[in-house]
């Protein structure tokens, strides 16, 4: 379910996204950890692909500045918080990421969208990234609801 919603979000399929959104978290407000795990893992896969698995502070800072510069419909995420999310996705355990699930998931989604643009990922590439994230989430013990 969350994978299909995330795919619709990344591919700008507004109708599908709006149809699936009320079904997230069992129809309740907020994020279910099993669902947010898929978005987090997709962010990890995307950032490792873009940054070649290395924590390059300059490259991360530049990437985040460009990401923030492209967001006009809402307040862009904070520079430091977004850099922290990327560093954590790259395996930097020493970085502290906030504990507001919605904010973190939004940042992770924005990072995946920016990686998609920067690398020119096709719709098929994005779909495969999300399938891989769902599979890894399940392997790690998460139970994201899947679309029947």
VOROTOR-648809 format. One record per residue (C-alpha): residue number from 1; residue in one letter; chain; x, y, z negated. Coordinates in steps of 0.02 Angstrom, whole numbers. Example, Ala and Ser with C-alpha at 12.3 -4.5 7.8 and 13.67 -1.06 7.14 Angstrom:
2
- i/aa/ch/u/v/w
- 1/A/A/615/-225/-390
- 2/S/A/684/-53/-357
% end
This chain:
148
- i/aa/ch/u/v/w
- 1/X/A/0/0/0
- 2/X/A/131/127/-54
- 3/X/A/241/77/93
- 4/X/A/102/113/217
- 5/X/A/63/279/130
- 6/X/A/248/327/131
- 7/X/A/263/281/315
- 8/X/A/109/386/357
- 9/X/A/185/530/259
- 10/X/A/354/519/347
- 11/X/A/275/502/519
- 12/X/A/155/647/488
- 13/X/A/3/535/506
- 14/X/A/-107/647/401
- 15/X/A/-269/550/422
- 16/X/A/-191/385/368
- 17/X/A/-99/467/224
- 18/X/A/-258/549/159
- 19/X/A/-353/385/175
- 20/X/A/-222/289/75
- 21/X/A/-181/421/-56
- 22/X/A/-335/389/-166
- 23/X/A/-287/205/-175
- 24/X/A/-115/238/-249
- 25/X/A/-93/194/-433
- 26/X/A/-255/97/-429
- 27/X/A/-351/256/-392
- 28/X/A/-290/343/-550
- 29/X/A/-189/504/-559
- 30/X/A/-1/488/-571
- 31/X/A/125/362/-510
- 32/X/A/134/178/-545
- 33/X/A/316/125/-576
- 34/X/A/295/-19/-453
- 35/X/A/246/104/-316
- 36/X/A/377/234/-356
- 37/X/A/510/96/-352
- 38/X/A/478/76/-165
- 39/X/A/505/263/-133
- 40/X/A/661/263/-244
- 41/X/A/735/113/-154
- 42/X/A/694/188/17
- 43/X/A/787/344/-41
- 44/X/A/935/239/-95
- 45/X/A/941/149/73
- 46/X/A/925/311/171
- 47/X/A/1056/407/72
- 48/X/A/1180/265/78
- 49/X/A/1158/259/265
- 50/X/A/1179/447/288
- 51/X/A/1319/475/163
- 52/X/A/1409/311/203
- 53/X/A/1385/258/22
- 54/X/A/1503/390/-46
- 55/X/A/1470/533/-166
- 56/X/A/1539/685/-72
- 57/X/A/1483/835/-174
- 58/X/A/1512/959/-32
- 59/X/A/1415/855/95
- 60/X/A/1274/826/-30
- 61/X/A/1263/1011/-72
- 62/X/A/1257/1059/112
- 63/X/A/1125/927/148
- 64/X/A/1016/989/5
- 65/X/A/1034/1170/59
- 66/X/A/975/1124/233
- 67/X/A/832/1019/162
- 68/X/A/773/1163/51
- 69/X/A/784/1284/197
- 70/X/A/661/1180/298
- 71/X/A/524/1176/166
- 72/X/A/404/1321/188
- 73/X/A/234/1250/142
- 74/X/A/275/1237/-42
- 75/X/A/412/1279/-167
- 76/X/A/565/1178/-118
- 77/X/A/641/1063/-248
- 78/X/A/784/1132/-350
- 79/X/A/960/1121/-279
- 80/X/A/1038/1038/-432
- 81/X/A/894/918/-462
- 82/X/A/894/863/-280
- 83/X/A/1083/840/-282
- 84/X/A/1063/735/-440
- 85/X/A/931/625/-357
- 86/X/A/1048/595/-209
- 87/X/A/1198/560/-319
- 88/X/A/1096/436/-421
- 89/X/A/1034/354/-260
- 90/X/A/1216/335/-209
- 91/X/A/1253/244/-372
- 92/X/A/1324/385/-479
- 93/X/A/1266/325/-650
- 94/X/A/1338/478/-739
- 95/X/A/1214/600/-664
- 96/X/A/1056/642/-759
- 97/X/A/894/643/-661
- 98/X/A/737/721/-734
- 99/X/A/597/614/-801
- 100/X/A/449/692/-711
- 101/X/A/395/549/-596
- 102/X/A/295/653/-471
- 103/X/A/435/778/-450
- 104/X/A/566/642/-426
- 105/X/A/459/546/-302
- 106/X/A/429/706/-204
- 107/X/A/616/740/-197
- 108/X/A/653/561/-145
- 109/X/A/524/574/-6
- 110/X/A/595/740/54
- 111/X/A/770/665/56
- 112/X/A/712/517/161
- 113/X/A/624/636/281
- 114/X/A/782/741/298
- 115/X/A/891/587/328
- 116/X/A/768/534/462
- 117/X/A/786/701/551
- 118/X/A/975/709/531
- 119/X/A/1005/533/596
- 120/X/A/866/538/727
- 121/X/A/783/382/657
- 122/X/A/642/316/764
- 123/X/A/470/271/697
- 124/X/A/525/89/705
- 125/X/A/683/129/605
- 126/X/A/579/216/471
- 127/X/A/455/72/466
- 128/X/A/598/-53/444
- 129/X/A/676/55/307
- 130/X/A/513/48/210
- 131/X/A/490/-139/237
- 132/X/A/668/-164/173
- 133/X/A/629/-54/22
- 134/X/A/472/-155/-17
- 135/X/A/568/-318/-4
- 136/X/A/707/-255/-116
- 137/X/A/581/-190/-242
- 138/X/A/502/-363/-251
- 139/X/A/675/-445/-266
- 140/X/A/713/-328/-411
- 141/X/A/556/-383/-502
- 142/X/A/438/-241/-456
- 143/X/A/262/-282/-396
- 144/X/A/208/-147/-275
- 145/X/A/35/-178/-203
- 146/X/A/51/-227/-21
- 147/X/A/-74/-192/117
- 148/X/A/-173/-352/154
% end
